[in-house]
Amino acid sequence: MGLADPSVSENLISRGLIAFVNGCVWAKIFHLYYLAAQIEVHMNESTEHLASQLSELTTLLLQKRNAAGYWEGRLSSSALGVAVAIAALHFHDAAENASEISSGLTWLDAHVNTDGGFGDSPASVSNVSTSLLCYAAVKVCNPQANLLPKIGGYLRSQHIDVHSEQLIPAILDFYQTDRTFSVPILTMCALCGVPGKEAFDSIPQLPFELSLLPRNFYRMLNLSVVSYAIPALVAVGIAIFRFKQRKNPLMRLVREASVNRSLALLRKIQPESGGYLEAIPLTAFVCLCLIGSGYRKLDVVRDGMNFLKRTQREDGSWPIDIDLSTWVTTLAVKAVKNIPEVLTTTDRQQLTGHLLGIQNKQVHPFNGTQPGGWGWTSYPGSVPDGDDTPGTILALLALNPENPEPVRKPVVAACNWLLQLQNNDGGFPTFSRGWGKLPFDQSCSDLSGHAVLALAKATQAFGDSLSRKQHSGIKKAWVKALIYLKKQQHPTGYWLPLWFGNQHTSDHTNPVYGTARVTAYLNETLNTGFGKEYEVILKLMIGQGCKFLASVQNEDGSWGGAKGVPGSIEETSLAVTALVRNGFQAECASGINWLTAKLKSDGLVASPIGLYFASLWYDEEMYPLTACLECLATINDL
């Protein structure tokens, strides 16, 4: 047979086709193996990179502890804090305080924004309130400073004329019914001659005499300042009274008779440190107003001024508060609680001892709160609150997982404190039950979510040692809080936080932060006895929260305060932490990729995400570190 034989040709063609097909199959198989190998290499590289980042951030976290073994953090410097502090120092004794005033002015000059204004933190956009206070401080401390016309130019661009009393309604309109910040701002400006002391006639009188009534009446007085601003209510109110034209003779007599007793109250609630709430602006406002009213020699002023001088930083600046050591310590513990052997037995004992040592064990002199809670710092001016208390409960349980008995009594006392704080609507406020007029005294979602988790974890740890009445009381409060959270969840799935915001959202709220925090709290609550019993409603809320977070992720993989808002390490880390336990692998992967690139290009840059007083922004160096570490540790734990 030759090649021309048809049977031979067909056979050859058939064999060729088979060989070709086999070749394609093997090629495909080889390609699939190649792809699988590449994916495995990529996954190994990702795992190795994750482990490397986790190790680096853990090492950094441990390095940031102080000599006593806990974390103090570092709050951003505050132009507002600097302005009020140097003004107080000037009025107290300009010659004696010349060095502190000069270094404060130098810091302001070095940190003015390009538009001539000042924001609350060096990373904040300019705003009228802070810029106006800086203008007043510079004018009174150094009227020839080159900085003065720069700030004046910014204020004019915002339609604020520092020579006209029209600035008074402008500031009042901005803060609306909340006088916590607007009236002290205007009072300092008037004392500094902006526009002049005649402006006192247009500044609303703060009813300082009401502070003398029993504490139980405070919540019924409908005061125009928040509960924790009583020192400002008194000192600023007295200053306005001294300078304001008195039209009502009866009120003049009442207020005159109340001055000395109000001053005695200020002394009574002043902590050993001299700083009210350990806050620089609040303490400086109090001292400034008392000095301006003729009370320079009071012990309150002496100790307050010493506090201001002691807390000035080497660069001439001040933060808004000394530190948030309790808060950042509990965040640090939460970030590493699931990473084995990060904290040694000695570390855990040291941290436990520190936290137990700063629990409030008496009726607090500032606001009369009962024993059992924790405030935001270990300094004596700290006041127990509804976020640090559940945070510390959870930290103590995490530090003592094998044998929680040594912390049982303090934790149960803290749970009882939370039950006393809970509002009738089921939610938890920050400092005081029943103060509902102003936002910072109302129940809020992020604190309520935190309390829900803390109460559930504590009950799981110590349920056997609780009486039937105690257990029933905690469960009743827990269910009320859960119902509150369900009511507060927006139809689109988000929750709004209270003490955190975003400067780039239209209304400065931060639904991403609030939703991520509450969702993460509820995720952990699922693993408790209460969580299993109410699993259906918890999963419903979690699912809605996750859908919202996924819907507002930016195209680059990050999260900001809302859709389209530039991403931050804090918000992106918290969003991934909330989502990763509920699927959403693609969203989490792109979020992690963004975080990796961000850390590589910019490092752990902190964002102005915190809020203080009515609307005062700050950033804290521990926030991006603890948020990112918690995120990576959560992923590693899955």
LINVENTA-V984662 format. One record per helix or strand of 2 or more residues. SS is the DSSP state (a for helix, b for strand). FROM is the first residue (numbers start at 0). TO is the last residue. Records with the same first field share a line. If there is no record, write none. Layout:
# LINVENTA-V984662
SS: FROM-TO  FROM-TO
This chain:
# LINVENTA-V984662
a: 5-62  78-92  97-109  127-140  146-156  165-174  178-190  196-201  207-211  214-217  226-242  248-268  275-277  279-291  298-310  324-335  344-356  387-398  403-420  438-440  444-464  467-487  510-524  528-532  534-550  568-581  584-601  620-636
b: 76-77  609-611  615-617
